[in-house]
Structures are given as C-alpha cells and as structure tokens.
Amino acid sequence: MTDTLLFNNLYVYLFVALFLISAGILGVLYRKTLIGMLISLELVMNGVGLNFVALSRLNNGSGVAGQVFTLFIMGIAAAEAAIALGLIIFIFRRYRHIESEKLKEMKD
Amino acid sequence: MTLGEIIFVFMTLVTIFGALATVLMSSMIYALIGLIVTMFGIAGLYVYLNAPFVAMMQILIYVGAICILIVFAVMIAGPHYLRRRPIKEWKISKLLIAFAISVFTFLIFLTFIRGNFDGDGKMALINTKDLGRALFDTYAFPFELISLLIMVSIVGAIMLVLSSKEEK
C-alpha cells in the first residue's frame, strides 16, 4: 500500500469484514430462536459485501463488479428475509414457539 | 491523525461493537438495534471506499426494509422471547465450533496478508453513472434474475402465511 492514510488501507476493511463473518457464525450457532439466527445471517452477508467492495476498490480498482455484486447480495438478502419470516410465522402458528432446538419434525 | 481518520476509526468501532451487541444481547429487540447500528457503521465504511450509492442502498434496504420486517416478525411471534437467558445455558460445543471456524478464517486472513497484491492500492473513480450502466448493460441478466427471485419469494411468503391461516 503506497498510501499511508488509515482509510486507504485494505487490511482494515478485511479485518472488519472478517470480524463480522465470525460474529455472524457465532450467532447462528449460539442463538436459540429462529429470528436470532436470521439476524446473525444478515451479519455474515454484510461482511461478505464489505469484502467485495473493499477488494474491488483498493486492489487495482478497475471495475464496478464488486459494487454490483454487493447490490445483488442486498437483493438476495431481501428475498431471503421475506421467505424466512414467512416460514417463521408459519412455524409459530403451528407450534406456538420458534426455538430451533425444539423443532423435531417438519413433516405434515 | 486527521479528522477523516478519526471518523473512520469511529465508524469501525461502531461496526464492531454493533456486531458484538447483535450476537451477545439476550433480548431480541436489543440485538435488532445492534444490527441497525452495524448497518450504519458499514454504510460509513462504504462512504470511505468511495461507494456512496452502495452506502445509500445499504441504509435504504437493510435498515429500511429488512430490519423493519424483522421487527414485525418479532412483534408477531410474541414478546415473551424478550426474556433474559442465563449464561449457563451456553452450549460449550457450539462455542467450540464457532471458535474453530473463526480461527480457520483468521488463518486464511493471515496467509492472505502475507501474500503480496498485484494492485497498487490506488482508488479508481467509479460514479453512479458507471454503476448503473454496468448494472443494466453487463449484468442485465443477473439483474432480471434477482427481480424474478424477489417476486417468487414474496409470492411464496404470502402463500405460506395464507395456508397456515386456513388451517387454524
């Protein structure tokens, strides 16, 4: 890195994105309710998007691919949130709880 | 240390502590507020990466759409999930798995740092016009697929909720 300013350093962005992904994985494994797992999954998606934009910008930044794919990630996250919340409401109406460890069967 | 660097460090700390609050808060509403704070921090980092359109979309889509959707789901699924959970309910195996995955990704990060980049670290200037032209020109087919995916998921969510209402 020729530039000495802190916000032009690629590794800072990569470290923040790594922290977001690790925290999201911890949340998916640690949370009990389905909504908590969904929130943690959003953290993972944000970390990946930050990785895309930072690598596309600061590593010989010669293209718009990183930003475009981050926008695609946002679209996929919106679709995934809609379908996951529909499923959560469906499960809540059937079982009256949304704790993932107590869901033994999804059949019928 | 210039003013820009101070604001950058502030945005980084906001992102990191927001993520910690999202994962570790026992109340679901507080975790959601932590997620919103994290979104704002990441939007600030996008501004520092010279991507203001992505930053605006971050706030608009994540905070304005997804977080509000999750708030509605929390309200429907009942506020008795806002109870506090004692710390002895932590499963040690899950913590070990999360720690192992984190150490693995951190090792990948370290080997990534040791290698040298081909790029010179300079920022190219990409404005929103280039972004829109690429979105509707080069990536037109994935863009249409995303719109189809969102429509199918919305119809699927409506079908799920309506079918569960009929059974009651």
Chai-1 contact restraints between the chains, C-beta under 6 A:
chainA,res_idxA,chainB,res_idxB,connection_type,confidence,min_distance_angstrom,max_distance_angstrom,comment,restraint_id
A,M1,B,G121,contact,1.0,0.0,6.0,A-B,restraint_1
A,T2,B,G121,contact,1.0,0.0,6.0,A-B,restraint_2
A,D3,B,G121,contact,1.0,0.0,6.0,A-B,restraint_3
A,L6,B,E5,contact,1.0,0.0,6.0,A-B,restraint_4
A,L6,B,F8,contact,1.0,0.0,6.0,A-B,restraint_5
A,F7,B,F8,contact,1.0,0.0,6.0,A-B,restraint_6
A,F7,B,Y48,contact,1.0,0.0,6.0,A-B,restraint_7
A,V16,B,T12,contact,1.0,0.0,6.0,A-B,restraint_8
A,V16,B,T15,contact,1.0,0.0,6.0,A-B,restraint_9
A,L18,B,T105,contact,1.0,0.0,6.0,A-B,restraint_10
A,L18,B,F109,contact,1.0,0.0,6.0,A-B,restraint_11
A,F19,B,I16,contact,1.0,0.0,6.0,A-B,restraint_12
A,L20,B,A19,contact,1.0,0.0,6.0,A-B,restraint_13
A,S22,B,S102,contact,1.0,0.0,6.0,A-B,restraint_14
A,A23,B,A19,contact,1.0,0.0,6.0,A-B,restraint_15
A,A23,B,V23,contact,1.0,0.0,6.0,A-B,restraint_16
A,I25,B,A98,contact,1.0,0.0,6.0,A-B,restraint_17
A,I25,B,I101,contact,1.0,0.0,6.0,A-B,restraint_18
A,L26,B,V23,contact,1.0,0.0,6.0,A-B,restraint_19
A,L26,B,A98,contact,1.0,0.0,6.0,A-B,restraint_20
A,G27,B,V23,contact,1.0,0.0,6.0,A-B,restraint_21
A,L29,B,K94,contact,1.0,0.0,6.0,A-B,restraint_22
A,L29,B,I97,contact,1.0,0.0,6.0,A-B,restraint_23
A,L29,B,A98,contact,1.0,0.0,6.0,A-B,restraint_24
A,Y30,B,K94,contact,1.0,0.0,6.0,A-B,restraint_25
A,T33,B,Y81,contact,1.0,0.0,6.0,A-B,restraint_26
A,I35,B,A73,contact,1.0,0.0,6.0,A-B,restraint_27
A,I39,B,A31,contact,1.0,0.0,6.0,A-B,restraint_28
A,I39,B,L35,contact,1.0,0.0,6.0,A-B,restraint_29
A,L43,B,A19,contact,1.0,0.0,6.0,A-B,restraint_30
A,N46,B,I42,contact,1.0,0.0,6.0,A-B,restraint_31
A,L50,B,I42,contact,1.0,0.0,6.0,A-B,restraint_32
A,V53,B,L49,contact,1.0,0.0,6.0,A-B,restraint_33
A,V53,B,A51,contact,1.0,0.0,6.0,A-B,restraint_34
A,R57,B,L49,contact,1.0,0.0,6.0,A-B,restraint_35
A,R57,B,M123,contact,1.0,0.0,6.0,A-B,restraint_36
A,L58,B,G121,contact,1.0,0.0,6.0,A-B,restraint_37
A,N59,B,F117,contact,1.0,0.0,6.0,A-B,restraint_38
A,N59,B,G119,contact,1.0,0.0,6.0,A-B,restraint_39
A,N60,B,D118,contact,1.0,0.0,6.0,A-B,restraint_40
A,N60,B,G119,contact,1.0,0.0,6.0,A-B,restraint_41
A,G61,B,M123,contact,1.0,0.0,6.0,A-B,restraint_42
A,G61,B,A124,contact,1.0,0.0,6.0,A-B,restraint_43
A,S62,B,A124,contact,1.0,0.0,6.0,A-B,restraint_44
A,V64,B,I126,contact,1.0,0.0,6.0,A-B,restraint_45
A,V64,B,D130,contact,1.0,0.0,6.0,A-B,restraint_46
A,V64,B,L131,contact,1.0,0.0,6.0,A-B,restraint_47
A,V64,B,A134,contact,1.0,0.0,6.0,A-B,restraint_48
A,Q67,B,A51,contact,1.0,0.0,6.0,A-B,restraint_49
A,Q67,B,V54,contact,1.0,0.0,6.0,A-B,restraint_50
A,Q67,B,L131,contact,1.0,0.0,6.0,A-B,restraint_51
A,V68,B,A134,contact,1.0,0.0,6.0,A-B,restraint_52
A,V68,B,L135,contact,1.0,0.0,6.0,A-B,restraint_53
A,V68,B,Y139,contact,1.0,0.0,6.0,A-B,restraint_54
A,T70,B,V54,contact,1.0,0.0,6.0,A-B,restraint_55
A,F72,B,I146,contact,1.0,0.0,6.0,A-B,restraint_56
A,M74,B,I61,contact,1.0,0.0,6.0,A-B,restraint_57
A,G75,B,I146,contact,1.0,0.0,6.0,A-B,restraint_58
A,A78,B,A65,contact,1.0,0.0,6.0,A-B,restraint_59
A,A79,B,L149,contact,1.0,0.0,6.0,A-B,restraint_60
A,A79,B,I150,contact,1.0,0.0,6.0,A-B,restraint_61
A,A79,B,S153,contact,1.0,0.0,6.0,A-B,restraint_62
A,A81,B,I66,contact,1.0,0.0,6.0,A-B,restraint_63
A,A81,B,L69,contact,1.0,0.0,6.0,A-B,restraint_64
A,A82,B,S153,contact,1.0,0.0,6.0,A-B,restraint_65
A,A82,B,I154,contact,1.0,0.0,6.0,A-B,restraint_66
A,A82,B,A157,contact,1.0,0.0,6.0,A-B,restraint_67
A,I83,B,S153,contact,1.0,0.0,6.0,A-B,restraint_68
A,I83,B,G156,contact,1.0,0.0,6.0,A-B,restraint_69
A,I83,B,A157,contact,1.0,0.0,6.0,A-B,restraint_70
A,L85,B,L69,contact,1.0,0.0,6.0,A-B,restraint_71
A,L85,B,A73,contact,1.0,0.0,6.0,A-B,restraint_72
A,G86,B,A157,contact,1.0,0.0,6.0,A-B,restraint_73
A,G86,B,L160,contact,1.0,0.0,6.0,A-B,restraint_74
A,G86,B,V161,contact,1.0,0.0,6.0,A-B,restraint_75
A,I88,B,A73,contact,1.0,0.0,6.0,A-B,restraint_76
A,I89,B,I76,contact,1.0,0.0,6.0,A-B,restraint_77
A,I89,B,V161,contact,1.0,0.0,6.0,A-B,restraint_78
A,F90,B,L160,contact,1.0,0.0,6.0,A-B,restraint_79
A,F90,B,S164,contact,1.0,0.0,6.0,A-B,restraint_80
A,F92,B,A77,contact,1.0,0.0,6.0,A-B,restraint_81
A,R93,B,S164,contact,1.0,0.0,6.0,A-B,restraint_82
A,I98,B,A77,contact,1.0,0.0,6.0,A-B,restraint_83
